[in-house]
Amino acid sequence: MTTKEYNISIDEYSDNIFRFALKHLRNEMSAKDIVQETFTKVWIKHEEVNFEKVKSYLFTTAYHAIIDWVKKEKRNGDFEEINKTIASESRGH
């Protein structure tokens, strides 16, 4: 994929990727981060990506980024819950 084709793919698909991420994450800032991460990953591999298949590549990349984000949030959420439990138990004793 050329630089010009990469820029075309940003113009054509960034809004769709944002809506896709927003639908799953329900968080506008996180959805914007997913868009940025997706296009960054595609740029890194732009020489290997076939422009005719870029839409599929973008959405697959975004999907994996969303899964990683959800896993990270779950780990962070669990960690925060553990901290809350420890804090409440230490106050109780």
C-alpha positions as CSV (number, residue, x, y, z in Angstrom):
1,M,0.0,0.0,0.0
2,T,1.4,3.4,-0.9
3,T,1.3,6.5,1.3
4,K,-1.4,7.9,-0.9
5,E,-3.5,4.8,-0.5
6,Y,-2.9,4.8,3.3
7,N,-4.2,8.4,3.4
8,I,-7.3,7.4,1.3
9,S,-8.0,4.6,3.7
10,I,-7.9,7.0,6.6
11,D,-10.4,9.3,4.9
12,E,-12.7,6.4,3.9
13,Y,-12.6,4.3,7.0
14,S,-11.6,6.3,10.1
15,D,-15.2,7.3,10.9
16,N,-16.5,3.7,10.5
17,I,-13.7,2.3,12.7
18,F,-14.6,5.0,15.3
19,R,-18.3,4.0,15.3
20,F,-17.3,0.3,15.4
21,A,-15.1,0.9,18.5
22,L,-17.6,3.2,20.1
23,K,-20.4,0.6,19.7
24,H,-18.3,-2.0,21.6
25,L,-16.6,0.2,24.1
26,R,-19.2,2.9,24.8
27,N,-16.4,5.3,25.5
28,E,-15.6,8.1,23.1
29,M,-12.0,8.6,24.2
30,S,-11.2,4.9,24.1
31,A,-12.8,4.6,20.7
32,K,-10.6,7.5,19.4
33,D,-7.6,5.6,20.9
34,I,-8.6,2.5,19.0
35,V,-8.8,4.4,15.7
36,Q,-5.3,5.8,16.3
37,E,-3.9,2.5,17.3
38,T,-5.5,0.8,14.3
39,F,-4.1,3.2,11.8
40,T,-0.7,3.2,13.5
41,K,-0.5,-0.6,13.3
42,V,-1.5,-0.5,9.6
43,W,1.1,2.2,8.8
44,I,3.8,0.0,10.4
45,K,2.8,-2.8,8.0
46,H,1.6,-0.6,5.1
47,E,4.1,-2.2,2.7
48,E,2.6,-5.6,3.4
49,V,-1.0,-4.6,3.2
50,N,-2.9,-4.9,-0.1
51,F,-4.9,-1.7,-0.6
52,E,-7.8,-3.7,-2.1
53,K,-8.2,-5.6,1.2
54,V,-7.4,-2.6,3.5
55,K,-11.0,-2.4,4.9
56,S,-10.9,-5.9,6.1
57,Y,-7.4,-5.5,7.5
58,L,-8.4,-2.3,9.3
59,F,-11.5,-3.8,10.9
60,T,-9.6,-6.9,12.0
61,T,-6.9,-4.8,13.5
62,A,-9.5,-2.6,15.3
63,Y,-11.3,-5.7,16.6
64,H,-8.1,-7.1,18.1
65,A,-7.3,-3.7,19.6
66,I,-10.8,-3.6,21.2
67,I,-10.3,-7.1,22.6
68,D,-6.9,-6.0,24.1
69,W,-8.5,-2.9,25.5
70,V,-11.3,-4.8,27.2
71,K,-8.9,-7.3,28.7
72,K,-6.7,-4.5,30.0
73,E,-9.8,-2.7,31.5
74,K,-10.9,-6.0,33.2
75,R,-7.4,-6.4,34.7
76,N,-7.4,-2.8,35.9
77,G,-10.9,-3.1,37.2
78,D,-10.1,-6.3,39.1
79,F,-7.0,-4.6,40.5
80,E,-9.1,-1.6,41.6
81,E,-11.7,-3.9,43.2
82,I,-8.9,-5.7,45.1
83,N,-7.5,-2.4,46.3
84,K,-11.0,-1.3,47.5
85,T,-11.5,-4.6,49.3
86,I,-8.1,-4.4,51.0
87,A,-8.7,-0.7,52.0
88,S,-12.2,-1.5,53.4
89,E,-10.9,-4.5,55.3
90,S,-8.0,-2.5,56.8
91,R,-10.4,0.2,58.0
92,G,-12.6,-2.4,59.6
93,H,-9.8,-4.0,61.7
